[in-house]
Amino acid sequence: FCDGCNRIRVSASGKLYMCLGHDDHVDLLGALRSGDPQAFSDAVNLALRIKPKAHDFDLNRTATVRHMNMTGG
């Protein structure tokens, strides 16, 4: 199902997560607070470029160090 995934999630703390199975994120809040009008657009474009093609789910270990309710939806 990862091949067709077009979902990204923004946490309440302004982190943009590209995959539920990865801890990688882009800091949208920092981009917004920077005062640079292009920073937000650049941050979103970066996130979409580095979005993984697949997750790392393994039933023998925890996929991420954050709980689902921290991710947002």
C-alpha positions in Angstrom: 0.0 0.0 0.0 3.0 2.3 0.4 3.5 2.8 -3.4 0.3 4.8 -3.7 0.5 6.6 -0.4 0.0 10.4 -0.7 -0.5 11.1 3.0 1.5 13.4 5.2 0.6 14.4 8.8 1.2 17.6 10.8 1.6 17.3 14.5 0.3 19.9 17.0 3.9 21.0 17.5 4.3 21.8 13.8 6.3 18.7 12.7 5.4 17.4 9.3 5.7 13.6 9.2 5.9 12.0 5.8 5.2 8.4 7.0 3.7 6.8 10.1 6.5 4.1 10.0 9.4 6.6 10.1 10.4 9.2 12.7 11.8 11.6 10.1 10.0 15.0 10.0 10.3 18.5 8.7 9.9 21.5 11.0 7.0 23.6 9.7 6.7 25.7 12.8 10.3 26.8 12.5 9.7 27.7 8.8 6.7 29.7 9.7 8.4 31.6 12.5 11.5 32.3 10.4 9.9 35.3 8.7 11.0 34.1 5.3 8.0 33.9 3.0 9.6 31.1 1.0 10.6 29.0 4.0 7.2 27.3 4.4 6.9 26.4 0.8 10.5 25.1 0.8 9.9 23.0 3.9 6.8 21.3 2.3 8.6 20.7 -0.9 11.5 19.2 1.0 9.1 16.9 2.8 7.5 15.7 -0.4 11.0 15.0 -1.9 12.2 12.9 1.0 8.9 11.1 1.6 10.0 7.4 1.9 8.7 4.9 -0.7 8.0 2.3 2.0 7.7 2.0 5.7 9.9 -0.1 8.1 7.2 -2.0 9.9 8.5 -5.1 11.7 6.2 -6.9 14.1 9.2 -7.8 16.3 10.1 -4.1 17.1 8.4 -0.7 17.6 8.2 1.2 14.3 8.6 4.7 15.8 9.4 6.2 19.2 6.3 8.4 19.2 2.7 7.3 20.0 0.0 7.8 17.4 -1.7 10.5 19.3 1.5 12.6 19.0 1.5 12.4 15.2 -1.9 13.9 14.4 -4.0 12.9 11.5 
